[in-house]
């Protein structure tokens, strides 16, 4: 791997602000972000990326690689939890194994956004339909994770009252993140086709503020990730190894699929990042509601405390190097 890619990625403002947050906790600074602001910035990022994705989707159209790529993304969100569950069952009970497996089958929107920023620094193009893949990968992983719990329930929890499937489907399909992302995608797609002048008025909000909002959000994520370091000690070496090795495994599979789909380097990196990232918002929220037997410190601390920083610092340039080596169009 070209170490200059790692250095370039490491020295971008969003990543540096992430470490600023990490060191604030490690050095005992009293820096803290008022609770409503990270929520506001996360909503802004989802709105902006969904809206811009809708614009790009309108311009590129739904043809060629769009549907096969989206289908492959959904398939990965269904399959990753299954083999992750098999690995995790070597050391964990079914409830914790299913909760973590669902977490790693889903995606991290912030990692995706950071990968988009990385592509901009490398002057590599990507298509808006990748946002549709992002939006559609969240729900299947939640459903598979909960199915694994359901199948395991009678054996290990005979007194279980059964799964509340209405609540499960509502949470997986209409949780705030998925709803806003898909809705913004539709707004961008429809307005780009019918009202281009109104799109121009939105661009200062969705484009000019985006990079600064991402940097501020990652500052908060650095603080939260550092606060989860102690939880990793409870998770143990097996889960720490899983949190670092599973993204690499998923990235390799994702790269091979991207090659089979004939994706260009920019789209391939975003596809690989979707495969290699893990959810720390939507899936944990669903698991906390429906699988109280699972320990939240396991599935949140591994995804947020290890996999997320690994991906945004080392993973993204590493996956780019892998793509450059494997994809014919990247050479």
N, C-alpha and C positions, 0 to 999 in steps of 0.2 A: 504493500500500500504506500502511496505517495504521502509522506508525512506532512508535506505542505498543505494537503487537503485538511488534515486534522488541525493544523495550526490556523489555517484560514477560518475554519469553522469555530475553533476555540476562541478566536479573537474578534468575533462579531458581537455587537452590543447585546443581543438577546441572551447569548450564552454567558457572556461576562456578567450580565445582571443576575443570571441564575446563580453563579458562584458568589456574587456579592451577597445574595440572600443566604446561601449556605454558610458563608463565613460570619455573617451577622449572628447566627445561632451559635456557631462553634466558638466565637470570640466573646460571647456573652453580651453583645450589643442589645440595647433596648428597642431596636428597630422593630416596628410591627406595622402591618397594613390593616387599616380598619376593615372589619368583616364585609361590609357591602361592596367595597371596591373590587376585590378579586372576582366576585360574582358578576359585577357589572362588566368588567373587562373580558371575562370568559364569554358572556353573552354577546358583547361587541365582536369578539373574534369569530364566533360561530356565525353571526349575522354577516360579517364582511366576507368570510371565506365562502359561505353559501351563496351570497349575492354574486360575487365575482365568478364563482363556478357556474351559476346559471347563465351569466352573460357569455362565458366561454362556450358553454354547452349549446347556446342558441347560435353562436357563430360557427361552431364546428359541425353541428347537426348530430342526429342520433343514427349513425351508420358506421360501417367499417368495423373498427376495433372497439367501439363503444360498448355494445351489448356483450360480446365475449369477455371483455375485461371486467365489466360489472358482474357477470355471472361467475367468473373465476374468483373475484373478490368475495362474493357471498359464499361460494363453495369453501374457500379458505376459512371463513368465519364459522363454518359448520364443522370442518374437519379438524382444525387446530385444537379445539377443546377436547375432541375425542382422544387423540394420541397424547395430549398433555395430561389428560385424566389417567391414562394408562401409566405414564411415568410417575405421576404424583402418588398414585396408589401404592407405590413401592414403600412409601414411608408414612403416608397420611391416611386418615379415615376418609370415607367417601364424601362427607359433607365439605370438609376443607379442600379435598382434591377437586371436587366439582366446582366450588366457588373460585378457586385459583385458575382452573382450566377455562372457565367462562371468561375470567378477566383477561387471559392471554389470547383467547379467540377474538376478543373485541379490539378496539383501536384507541389510540390517543390522538385527539384532534390537534393538540398543541405540538406533538412530535411531527405530525403531518405539516403543520404550518411552518415549523422550524426548517423542515426539509424543503419547503417551497422557498424560503429565504435563502437557503444554501444554494438552490438551483439558480436563483437570481445572481448570486455572487459568481457562479460558474458560467453565467450567460447561456444557460440551457433552457430550452422551451419545454412546456408541458401543457396538457389540454385540460379544459374545465371539467370534462366528464369524470376525472379522477375524484372530484368532490362528491359526485353521485355515489361512487364506490365507497368513499369514506362514510357517507350517511347511511348506506345500506348494510354495512358490516357490523353495526352495533347490536341490532336486535337479534339476529340469528344466534350469536354467541351466548346471549342471555338465555334464550330459549333452550339451547343445547345444555348449558350448564345446569339449568333447573330440571331438565329432563333426566340428567344424570343423577341429580339428587332424588328425584321421584322414583327412579328405578332402584335406587339404593335404599330408599326409606324403609320399606317393610322389613328388611333384614336387620337394620341397625337401630331403628326407631319404631317398634311395633305399635306404640301408642300415638304415632303421628296422626293428626286429623286430616291429612291430605293437603295437596297443594291448592291454593286459591288461584285457579287458572285465569279467571277474569282479571284479577289484579296483576298477575304475572304478564299477561299479554298487554295489558294497558301500560304497565311500566316499561316493557321492552319496546313497544311501538310508539308510545306517546310521551315518553319522558322528555323533560324540557329540552335537553341537548339535541336529541334526534328531531323533535318537532321543529325547533328553531332552525336547525341546519337544513332540513328538507324544505321547510316553508320558505326560507330565504333563497334556496336554490330555485324554487318555483317562481318566486317574485322576480328574481334576476332574469330567468328564462323568458317569462311572459313580458316583462317590461322592455327587454332588449328587442323583442319582436314587434311590439306595438307602440312603444313610446320611447324612442332613442333620446329625445331631448330631456326627459325626466331622468334617464340613466346618467346623463352628463352632470346633473345637479347632485346626484348621489356620490359621484366619484371622489370629491374632496374628503368625504366622510369615510368611505370604504377603502380608499387607497392611501391618502396622505397621512392619516392617523394610524394606519395599521402597524407599521414597524415599531412606533413608540409604544403603542398599547401592548404589543407582543413582549417588548422588553420589560415593561412594568409588570405584566402578568408573570413572566418568568422570574422576576425578582421575588414575587410572592411564592412561586413554586419552589424556589431555592430554600426559602425559609421553612416551608412545610416539609420538604424532602429531608432537610437536616434534622427536623424535629422527629422524623420517623426512624432515624438511625438506631435509636435504642431498641425499637421494635424488631429490627433485623436480628439483634442478638437472640431474641426469643424464637425467631423463625428457624435459626440453626443453619449449619453449613449446607445441608441438602437443599433447602429453599433458596439460599444465596446462590448456590451453583445453578439451580434451575432458572433463577431470574436473569442470570448472565448468559447461560448457554442456550436456553430456548429461543430467545430472539435471534441468535446466530443461525440456529437450525431453521427457523421460520424464514429468515432472510434468504438462506440458500435455496429453499424450496420456492420462495417467491421469485427469486432471480431466474430459476429454471422455467417457471410458468411465464414470466415476462418474456423470456426468449421464445417460448413456444407461441406466445401471442403476437410476437413481432413488434413489441413496444419499443419506442425510442428511449434514449437514456433518461430523459426527464420524467416521462411517464413511468418508466421502469423503476426509478428510484422511489417515486411516490407509492407505487404498488408494493414494493419491497418494504417500505417503512410501515405501510398499513399492516402487512403480514407480521412484521417484527415487533410492533408496539403492543402495549397492553393498556386496558382501560383503568383509570383510577377515579372515575366520576360515575358514569351511568351504571356499569356492572356492579361496583360495590354498593351503590344505592339499592339496586334490585336485590342483591344477595343479603344485605342487612335486613331488608323487609321480609324476604321469603325463606331465608336459610339462617335462622338465628343460631343454629348449631355450629356454624362455621365461625372461626376466629377472625374478625376484621383485621387484626394486626398482621395476619399472614398475607391476605390478598391485597391489602392496601400498601403495606410497607414494601413488599417485593416489587409491585408495579411502580409505585411512586418513588420509593427510596433507592432502588437499584436500576430497574429496566429503563425508566424514563431518563435519568441523567446519563446512563450508559449510551442510550440511543442518540441523544442530542449532542453529546460531546464526541464520542468515538464511533458509534454505530453508523451515523449518516455518512461520514466520509469513507468508512470501511465498506459500507454497502455500495457506495459509488465506485470504489476501486474494484469490487467484485463484479459489478455490472460492466465496467470498462473491460474486464478480462473475459467475461462470458458472452456478452451480447455482441453479435457481429456488427450491428449498426453503430456500436460505441467505439469500435476500434478504428 
